[in-house]
């Protein structure tokens, strides 16, 4: 791991851990020695980060020089917190971790007058029933969708019928209490929604449908809007 990468990870750890974060805990998290943490804290302070504390007492990130100043009105802040908390509840594990990381970065840069609004926002998102785990790597699926790459996977529908599908992935959405892929299905020659927990053996075909994803997604959403009872693929 390069020193630059380590310093970046140390900043993120200081944003995320409850203060004060001891050198021992930081060292264990980053798999380095406490002495390395002491040196890296000094380096971050030299780069402009305001970090309170000392060895033996723990460290608190007071001002994060790596992030630009942020300014939100109260409603904007509520919307941001609500959105990120919803992602942490309904997103896959990678997105949930990213949402929590983003909240930590917000917390590091908010003025004291607004900090309590992040911790105690009026709007919240809570899921009392765990979402079904995706049967494929959701991060790989999102990248294929962004890159507009045709994919292939095995799918089990609501009647336990198994098929092999080749689709152009358009968007991952939360609906019907699960994460679903909206896509153009080559088998059905139509738009379909596939539950991620029913997908298996995801692979790239090597084909690309660029640059049609945006227009195809628009058509897909329009069609779904016309048929409110549209369900997962069959």
Backbone torsions as a table, in degrees:
resi	resn	phi	psi	omega
1	UNK	NA	129.9	178.7
2	UNK	-71.7	158.6	179.9
3	UNK	-64.4	-37.2	178.2
4	UNK	-60.2	-44.6	178.7
5	UNK	-63.5	-41.2	-179.7
6	UNK	-64.1	-41.4	178.4
7	UNK	-63.9	-39.7	178.0
8	UNK	-62.8	-43.8	179.9
9	UNK	-67.0	-34.6	177.5
10	UNK	-65.8	-41.1	176.1
11	UNK	-60.6	-42.6	-179.9
12	UNK	-66.1	-36.4	177.3
13	UNK	-64.9	-40.7	178.4
14	UNK	-65.8	-32.9	176.9
15	UNK	-69.7	-35.5	-168.4
16	UNK	-91.3	-37.2	-175.2
17	UNK	-76.1	146.6	174.9
18	UNK	-62.2	129.6	-179.7
19	UNK	-77.8	152.6	-6.0
20	UNK	-81.9	141.1	178.9
21	UNK	-92.4	120.2	-177.5
22	UNK	-75.3	156.3	178.1
23	UNK	-62.1	-35.1	179.2
24	UNK	-63.2	-43.8	-179.8
25	UNK	-68.7	-42.6	177.9
26	UNK	-62.0	-41.4	-179.5
27	UNK	-64.3	-41.7	179.1
28	UNK	-65.3	-39.5	-179.7
29	UNK	-64.9	-37.2	-175.0
30	UNK	-100.6	-0.2	177.7
31	UNK	60.7	46.3	174.5
32	UNK	-133.2	-179.8	178.7
33	UNK	-88.5	155.5	174.8
34	UNK	-56.7	-34.0	179.1
35	UNK	-61.9	-38.1	176.3
36	UNK	-63.8	-38.6	178.0
37	UNK	-62.3	-43.0	179.6
38	UNK	-58.7	-45.0	-179.4
39	UNK	-65.4	-39.9	-178.0
40	UNK	-70.5	-34.1	175.5
41	UNK	-61.3	-44.6	177.8
42	UNK	-61.2	-39.9	179.6
43	UNK	-65.5	-41.6	179.0
44	UNK	-65.3	-40.0	176.3
45	UNK	-61.6	-38.4	178.0
46	UNK	-66.3	-24.9	179.3
47	UNK	-86.8	-3.7	175.0
48	UNK	115.1	-7.3	178.5
49	UNK	-72.5	136.5	178.1
50	UNK	-95.8	107.4	-176.6
51	UNK	-121.2	117.0	-179.0
52	UNK	-87.8	149.6	175.8
53	UNK	116.2	-178.7	-177.8
54	UNK	-158.0	168.8	179.1
55	UNK	-59.3	136.6	-178.1
56	UNK	92.9	-16.7	-178.8
57	UNK	-117.0	-26.9	-176.4
58	UNK	103.4	167.6	-173.8
59	UNK	-125.7	144.5	177.3
60	UNK	-128.7	127.1	177.7
61	UNK	-78.4	112.2	-177.4
62	UNK	-90.8	-46.3	-179.9
63	UNK	-139.9	127.8	-173.6
64	UNK	-99.9	103.5	-177.7
65	UNK	-73.0	-12.6	-178.6
66	UNK	-78.4	-16.3	-177.3
67	UNK	-114.3	141.1	179.2
68	UNK	-71.8	160.5	177.2
69	UNK	-60.2	143.2	180.0
70	UNK	-118.2	144.7	178.7
71	UNK	-140.2	116.1	178.4
72	UNK	-130.0	145.8	169.0
73	UNK	-81.0	173.5	-171.7
74	UNK	-62.3	-40.9	-179.7
75	UNK	-68.1	-37.5	176.7
76	UNK	-62.3	-41.5	-179.7
77	UNK	-65.8	-42.2	176.8
78	UNK	-59.8	-42.6	-179.2
79	UNK	-64.2	-42.4	179.3
80	UNK	-63.4	-46.6	-178.7
81	UNK	-64.5	-43.0	179.5
82	UNK	-60.5	-46.0	-179.5
83	UNK	-63.7	-45.3	-178.9
84	UNK	-67.8	-37.0	178.4
85	UNK	-69.2	-33.3	176.4
86	UNK	-66.6	-41.6	177.0
87	UNK	-61.1	-41.0	-179.4
88	UNK	-65.5	-23.3	179.8
89	UNK	-88.8	-40.6	-171.7
90	UNK	-110.2	-9.5	179.8
91	UNK	-78.8	166.5	173.6
92	UNK	-68.2	172.8	-172.0
93	UNK	-60.1	-36.4	-180.0
94	UNK	-66.9	-44.3	179.6
95	UNK	-68.9	-38.0	178.3
96	UNK	-60.8	-42.3	177.9
97	UNK	-65.1	-39.8	178.3
98	UNK	-64.6	-38.5	178.7
99	UNK	-64.5	-42.9	178.3
100	UNK	-65.3	-36.8	177.4
101	UNK	-65.2	-41.5	179.1
102	UNK	-63.9	-38.8	176.7
103	UNK	-62.8	-39.1	178.7
104	UNK	-63.5	-39.4	178.2
105	UNK	-66.7	-39.5	176.1
106	UNK	-60.6	-45.9	-178.0
107	UNK	-59.3	-34.0	-177.4
108	UNK	-71.6	-20.8	-173.6
109	UNK	-116.0	-3.7	180.0
110	UNK	-75.5	142.5	174.5
111	UNK	-66.3	155.7	-176.9
112	UNK	-56.8	-31.8	-178.4
113	UNK	-66.1	-19.4	-179.5
114	UNK	-114.2	-7.8	-174.7
115	UNK	-57.6	-36.8	-178.3
116	UNK	-66.8	-25.3	179.7
117	UNK	-70.0	-29.1	176.6
118	UNK	-72.5	-42.0	-178.0
119	UNK	-73.1	-31.6	-173.1
120	UNK	-129.5	46.9	-179.0
121	UNK	-62.0	145.0	178.4
122	UNK	-67.4	-43.0	178.9
123	UNK	-83.0	140.0	-178.8
124	UNK	-149.2	164.4	177.0
125	UNK	-132.1	122.6	-178.2
126	UNK	-132.1	131.6	175.7
127	UNK	-112.9	116.7	-178.7
128	UNK	-88.3	-12.0	177.2
129	UNK	-122.0	122.1	-178.1
130	UNK	-58.7	141.8	176.3
131	UNK	-72.0	149.4	174.8
132	UNK	-60.3	137.6	-179.8
133	UNK	-71.2	134.3	176.3
134	UNK	-58.5	142.9	177.7
135	UNK	-85.4	-2.3	179.8
136	UNK	-131.9	172.8	176.6
137	UNK	-77.9	107.3	-175.5
138	UNK	-65.1	-30.4	178.4
139	UNK	-65.9	-40.2	176.9
140	UNK	-64.5	-40.4	178.4
141	UNK	-62.9	-44.1	179.8
142	UNK	-62.8	-39.6	179.6
143	UNK	-65.5	-42.6	178.1
144	UNK	-61.8	-37.5	178.7
145	UNK	-66.6	-47.0	179.2
146	UNK	-62.4	-39.7	-178.6
147	UNK	-81.1	-4.9	179.9
148	UNK	58.8	53.6	178.7
149	UNK	-109.7	131.5	176.2
150	UNK	-67.0	139.7	-177.5
151	UNK	-124.4	163.9	176.5
152	UNK	-131.8	141.7	178.5
153	UNK	-158.6	164.6	173.2
154	UNK	-92.8	140.6	-175.2
155	UNK	-135.0	138.7	175.5
156	UNK	-114.5	118.9	-176.0
157	UNK	-85.2	-174.3	-175.0
158	UNK	-64.3	-22.7	178.7
159	UNK	-96.5	14.7	-179.7
160	UNK	64.3	23.6	174.1
161	UNK	-85.9	133.4	-177.0
162	UNK	-105.0	132.4	177.5
163	UNK	-138.2	160.2	172.6
164	UNK	-101.3	126.2	-175.3
165	UNK	-116.6	141.7	170.4
166	UNK	-121.4	121.9	-171.7
167	UNK	-138.8	161.1	169.1
168	UNK	-100.0	106.6	-175.3
169	UNK	-72.4	135.1	-174.9
170	UNK	-115.4	-38.7	-177.7
171	UNK	-169.1	150.6	172.3
172	UNK	-106.8	125.1	-175.6
173	UNK	-129.3	158.6	174.6
174	UNK	-100.0	116.1	176.7
175	UNK	-156.2	153.4	-179.6
176	UNK	53.7	40.6	176.2
177	UNK	61.1	27.6	177.4
178	UNK	-155.8	163.3	174.0
179	UNK	-84.8	133.0	-176.8
180	UNK	-129.4	147.0	173.8
181	UNK	-96.4	124.1	170.5
182	UNK	-90.3	131.4	-173.1
183	UNK	-156.8	161.6	168.7
184	UNK	-92.1	117.8	-176.0
185	UNK	-91.5	121.1	-180.0
186	UNK	-68.9	-30.1	179.8
187	UNK	-68.9	-47.2	-177.9
188	UNK	-88.0	-13.1	-176.5
189	UNK	53.7	49.0	-178.5
190	UNK	-164.7	168.8	176.0
191	UNK	-75.0	142.0	179.5
192	UNK	-143.3	158.7	173.2
193	UNK	-114.3	128.4	-178.2
194	UNK	-118.2	125.8	176.0
195	UNK	-70.2	131.2	-177.0
196	UNK	-64.7	-30.0	-179.6
197	UNK	-73.5	-10.6	178.2
198	UNK	-103.9	3.2	178.9
199	UNK	-94.8	145.7	178.9
200	UNK	-142.6	157.3	169.2
201	UNK	54.8	54.1	179.7
202	UNK	-70.1	135.2	175.3
203	UNK	-149.7	154.3	176.2
204	UNK	-85.0	140.5	179.6
205	UNK	-88.5	-17.7	-175.4
206	UNK	95.5	-11.2	179.3
207	UNK	-87.9	151.8	178.9
208	UNK	-123.7	144.2	174.9
209	UNK	-116.3	19.9	175.0
210	UNK	-63.7	140.4	5.9
211	UNK	-110.4	50.5	-170.0
212	UNK	-101.4	0.2	-173.1
213	UNK	-61.6	-44.9	-175.7
214	UNK	-61.6	-47.9	-179.4
215	UNK	-67.9	-37.7	178.9
216	UNK	-66.3	-40.3	178.4
217	UNK	-64.5	-40.4	177.4
218	UNK	-59.4	-44.3	178.8
219	UNK	-66.2	-38.9	179.5
220	UNK	-62.7	-46.8	-179.7
221	UNK	-65.4	-37.3	178.0
222	UNK	-63.3	-42.3	179.6
223	UNK	-66.6	-40.5	177.9
224	UNK	-65.1	-34.6	177.8
225	UNK	-64.9	-30.2	178.8
226	UNK	-77.8	-19.9	-179.4
227	UNK	-126.9	85.9	-173.1
228	UNK	-63.9	-19.5	-179.9
229	UNK	-94.3	17.9	178.2
230	UNK	-60.9	129.4	-176.7
231	UNK	-120.2	-174.2	178.4
232	UNK	-59.7	160.8	-173.1
233	UNK	-61.5	152.0	176.1
234	UNK	-129.6	NA	NA
